[in-house]
Amino acid sequence: MTERQLKSLILEFLNLHQAVDIALPYNQIQASKTARRSKWQPTGIPDIVGNMGNGISLYVEVKLPQGRVSKVQDEFIISRLKRGSVAFVARSVQDCEIALANFGY
C-alpha cells in the first residue's frame, strides 16, 4: 500500500466518523525555484486537516509503518496539541480509531 492509498482510507474513515465534521487532504503548495514560500505559509502541516463536530481542529499526519515523522511535523503536532486540537500520526485506520478514542471521541 502507498501512503496516498492509506491517506484515502483514513480520509474515508474520518469523514464517516460521527464525531468528525469534515476532514480534507492538505495539499501544500510546492515552491518552485522562482517562487518563494510566504512567511505566512507554515511548515509541517499534516496530510489531513479538518474539524471535529464540536469545532475543535483536527490534524492527522499519515505515515506508512516504516515512515518517519520529520522534526518539523512533530513540532507542528505538538504545537496544535498545546492549543487544544486533536492531532496525531496515523499509520493505519486503526490508529485513527484509537487516537480518536483517546481524545474522547
N, C-alpha and C positions, 0 to 999 in steps of 0.2 A: 504494500500500500504506500502511496506517496503522501507527502504532507498535505498536498492540495485535496486529495481524496478524503483524508482524515478531517480536514477543516470542513468539508462539505457535510460529512456525517455529524460532526459536532454542531454545526450551524442548524442542521435539521432537528437534532435533539433539543437544542436550546429554544428554537422557535416553537416547538411543540410543548415545552415545559410550561406548566400552569403559572409558575412564579415569574417567568420572563416575559416582559412586554415586547421587546424586539432585540434581535441580535443580528448584526451585519458584519460582513468582512471589511476590514480596514485595508484599503489599498493605498499605501503611502506613495506619494509622487516621487519618482526616482529623479534625482538631479542629474542633468546631463553635464557634459564638460563645459558648456557655455552658460548653464543656468546655475545660480547659487540657491542653496536651500535657505529659506527665510528663517530669521532668528525666531520667528513665532511658530515655526513648524517643529514640534517636539520630536525627539528621537526615542526609540524604544517602544512605540505604541504597539500593543499586541495585535495579533491577526484578526481578532473578533472584538468588536465593541458593541455596546448596547445599553439597555436599561432594564432593570427589574420592574415588576409591576408596581412596586411602591416608590418608584422614582430613583432608586439608588443605581449608580452607574455600574456597568458590567464590563470587565476586560478579561479576555481569555487569550493566552499565548499558546498556540498549538505547536507541538513538537512530536516528532516520531520518537519511539522508545530510545533510540540511540542519539537523538538530537540534543544539543547543548543550548542552554539559555545563556545569552550573552550578558555581560555585566550591565549594559545599558537597559536591556529588557528586564532584568532582575530589579534594578533600581526603580524603573517605572512602576512595576507591580507593587513594590514596597511603598512607594510614594502614594499610590492610589489606596492601598490598604490603610495607610495612616489617615487618609481623608474619608474613610468610611465606605469605600467602594467594595464591590465584590470583584476580586482579581485573583487569578490563579493560572498555573500552567496545566495544560491537559495533554496527555499522551494517548488518550482513548476517550470514548464516550463515557465509559465507567468512571474515569477520573472526574468528568463533569458532574455526574450524579453524586459522587462522594463529596466533591467540593461544595456543591450547592447545598447538600445536606449539612455539611459542617458550618455553613453560613446560616443555617436555619430555614432553608427553602426545601 
